[in-house]
Each structure stands twice: as structure tokens, then as C-alpha cells.
Amino acid sequence: MKHLKKGLFLVLLPLLAFTAAHKFYISVTNVGYSKKEDALQVITRVFLDDMNAVLRERYGIDPQLGTAAESEMDRDYLEKYLRSKFIVEIDGKKVDYTFLGKKYDSDMVICYIEVPKINLPEVSSIAITNEMLTDLFDDQQNVVHFKINGQKRSFILVKSDTKGMLNL
């Protein structure tokens, strides 16, 4: 019996080691409404190494986001990528948003986005399409949390389903 346990352990060990070494690809986005500003406010968090990797792959640059060597070009490519992969729709129509900026927290890049003057009482739906990093990582998950007008709803967006919508 003792040898059976050792044998089972030796068979399972490589499998357990593989799962422990597997990296998870995830971003988290919070969508809220500021009555004072009459604006949709969006905060999205992405792993910094993943963002640098996708900018390198997509644009052929050597981005240095989050380092002392970060350049204005790196920031421009971050915004360009964000605008191509992160879309906000109100009542089924794509809307322009303001990229307010970003900051770093440990190994994360946190991006701030605002859609001004949305007149929430007249809005019937808000949708987020988030395709960030799905072009580089097939198992990327982009979690979106809506908290608007007392309604809370969360979505896990993946490569095959990149859109989440809150009906008001």
C-alpha cells in the first residue's frame, strides 16, 4: 500500500507542478456613474507584463511601461491599443471616451476612462466590449463589474464573447 501511495504521488506530482506554474490571464474593469460629473467612469486593471507583451507583439515596439525608461511613445501606444480593444456603447451606439491617464500599482497598470455628459436618466443600456489581450492570450478573461443606479452586474468576457451589457 505504501508503494502504491508513492507511485500515485510520483504520477500526480508533474501534473500538480504544471498547474501551479500556469499563469492566469485576467483584467478587471469597474464601470460606475458619477452623478456630480454626469459621467460614466471606468477603471480597468491589467497586468503590466501582459500589456507590455501585447504592445510588443502588436506594434513591434519594445515598450517599457512601468519602468524609468518609459517613453511618451509607450504611453501613446497604450492608449492606441486601449481604444482599439475597449469600446463603450450607450443605447447601442459607440461613444467616444476620454482616456484620463494611468498609474501603476505593483505589477498592474490601472487605466482611467470617462464618458462625459451621458444624461443617465435617458439611457436604457450601457455595453462594454473588452478584447484586451485576447489577441495574444487565448485564455484571457476580462472581468467587467457594472455598478450603476443601484444595479450591480458582472461579466466574464472571453475571446469568443467580448461584450457585456447592463440594461437600465
C-alpha positions as CSV (number, residue, x, y, z in Angstrom):
1,M,0.0,0.0,0.0
2,K,2.9,2.3,0.8
3,H,4.4,1.8,-2.6
4,L,1.0,2.5,-4.3
5,K,0.8,5.9,-2.5
6,K,4.3,6.8,-3.5
7,G,3.6,5.7,-7.1
8,L,0.4,7.8,-7.2
9,F,2.3,10.7,-5.8
10,L,5.0,10.5,-8.4
11,V,2.4,10.3,-11.2
12,L,0.5,13.3,-9.9
13,L,3.5,15.5,-9.0
14,P,4.3,16.6,-12.6
15,L,0.6,17.4,-13.1
16,L,0.4,19.5,-9.9
17,A,3.6,21.3,-10.8
18,F,2.3,22.2,-14.2
19,T,-0.9,23.7,-12.8
20,A,1.0,25.7,-10.2
21,A,3.2,27.1,-12.9
22,H,0.4,28.1,-15.2
23,K,-0.2,31.8,-15.4
24,F,-3.7,33.2,-15.3
25,Y,-4.5,36.0,-17.8
26,I,-7.1,38.4,-16.4
27,S,-8.1,42.0,-16.3
28,V,-10.7,43.7,-14.0
29,T,-12.8,46.6,-15.1
30,N,-15.2,48.6,-12.9
31,V,-17.9,50.8,-14.5
32,G,-19.7,53.3,-12.5
33,Y,-21.6,56.6,-12.8
34,S,-20.8,59.9,-11.2
35,K,-24.0,62.0,-10.7
36,K,-21.9,65.0,-9.9
37,E,-19.9,64.8,-13.1
38,D,-22.8,63.3,-15.1
39,A,-20.2,60.9,-16.4
40,L,-19.6,57.2,-16.8
41,Q,-16.3,56.4,-15.0
42,V,-14.3,53.3,-15.9
43,I,-11.3,51.9,-14.2
44,T,-9.5,49.0,-15.7
45,R,-6.7,47.0,-14.3
46,V,-4.3,44.9,-16.4
47,F,-1.1,43.0,-15.6
48,L,1.8,45.2,-16.6
49,D,3.9,42.4,-18.1
50,D,0.9,41.3,-20.2
51,M,0.3,44.8,-21.5
52,N,4.0,45.3,-22.4
53,A,3.9,41.9,-24.2
54,V,0.8,42.7,-26.3
55,L,2.2,46.1,-27.3
56,R,5.5,44.4,-28.3
57,E,3.6,41.8,-30.3
58,R,1.0,44.1,-31.9
59,Y,3.1,47.1,-32.7
60,G,6.7,45.8,-33.0
61,I,8.0,48.1,-30.3
62,D,9.9,47.5,-27.1
63,P,7.6,49.1,-24.5
64,Q,8.9,50.0,-21.1
65,L,5.6,50.8,-19.3
66,G,6.1,50.9,-15.6
67,T,9.9,51.5,-15.7
68,A,12.1,54.5,-15.6
69,A,12.7,54.0,-19.3
70,E,9.0,54.5,-20.1
71,S,8.6,57.0,-23.0
72,E,5.8,59.1,-24.4
73,M,5.6,56.7,-27.3
74,D,4.9,53.9,-24.9
75,R,2.0,55.8,-23.4
76,D,0.7,56.7,-26.8
77,Y,0.7,53.0,-27.9
78,L,-1.0,52.0,-24.7
79,E,-3.9,54.5,-25.4
80,K,-4.0,53.4,-29.1
81,Y,-4.3,49.8,-28.0
82,L,-6.9,50.6,-25.4
83,R,-9.0,52.5,-27.9
84,S,-8.9,49.6,-30.4
85,K,-9.8,46.9,-27.9
86,F,-12.0,48.7,-25.4
87,I,-15.3,50.0,-26.6
88,V,-18.2,51.7,-24.8
89,E,-21.7,51.8,-26.2
90,I,-24.7,53.7,-24.9
91,D,-28.1,52.6,-26.2
92,G,-26.3,50.5,-28.9
93,K,-24.2,53.4,-30.2
94,K,-20.4,53.5,-29.8
95,V,-19.4,56.6,-27.8
96,D,-16.1,58.4,-27.6
97,Y,-14.4,58.4,-24.3
98,T,-11.6,60.4,-22.6
99,F,-8.5,58.5,-21.6
100,L,-7.7,60.3,-18.4
101,G,-4.5,58.6,-17.7
102,K,-2.9,55.6,-15.9
103,K,-1.0,54.7,-12.9
104,Y,0.9,51.7,-11.7
105,D,0.3,49.6,-8.6
106,S,2.8,46.9,-8.1
107,D,2.5,44.7,-11.2
108,M,-0.7,46.3,-12.6
109,V,-1.3,49.2,-14.9
110,I,-4.6,51.0,-13.9
111,C,-6.3,53.0,-16.7
112,Y,-8.9,55.7,-16.1
113,I,-11.5,56.4,-18.7
114,E,-14.5,58.7,-18.7
115,V,-17.6,59.2,-20.9
116,P,-18.8,62.7,-20.1
117,K,-22.4,64.0,-20.2
118,I,-24.3,60.8,-20.7
119,N,-27.6,62.0,-19.1
120,L,-28.2,58.7,-17.3
121,P,-32.0,59.1,-16.8
122,E,-32.4,58.8,-20.6
123,V,-30.1,55.9,-21.0
124,S,-31.6,52.4,-21.4
125,S,-28.4,50.3,-21.8
126,I,-24.6,50.5,-21.4
127,A,-22.3,48.0,-23.0
128,I,-18.6,47.3,-22.7
129,T,-16.7,45.4,-25.3
130,N,-13.3,44.4,-23.9
131,E,-11.0,42.5,-26.2
132,M,-7.8,43.5,-24.4
133,L,-5.1,40.8,-24.5
134,T,-7.4,38.3,-26.3
135,D,-5.3,38.7,-29.4
136,L,-2.2,37.4,-27.5
137,F,-3.7,35.1,-24.9
138,D,-6.4,32.6,-25.9
139,D,-7.4,32.1,-22.3
140,Q,-7.6,35.8,-21.4
141,Q,-10.5,36.7,-19.2
142,N,-11.7,40.3,-18.9
143,V,-14.0,40.7,-15.9
144,V,-16.4,43.7,-16.0
145,H,-18.3,44.9,-13.0
146,F,-21.1,47.4,-13.5
147,K,-22.5,49.4,-10.6
148,I,-24.9,52.0,-11.8
149,N,-28.1,53.3,-10.4
150,G,-28.1,50.7,-7.6
151,Q,-27.8,47.9,-10.2
152,K,-24.8,45.5,-10.0
153,R,-23.9,43.1,-12.7
154,S,-20.7,41.3,-13.6
155,F,-19.5,39.6,-16.7
156,I,-16.5,37.4,-17.5
157,L,-15.6,38.3,-21.1
158,V,-13.5,35.9,-23.1
159,K,-12.2,35.7,-26.7
160,S,-15.4,34.2,-28.0
161,D,-17.7,36.5,-26.0
162,T,-16.2,40.0,-25.6
163,K,-19.3,42.1,-24.8
164,G,-21.2,42.7,-21.6
165,M,-24.3,44.9,-21.3
166,L,-26.3,46.4,-18.4
167,N,-29.9,47.3,-19.2
168,L,-31.2,50.2,-17.1
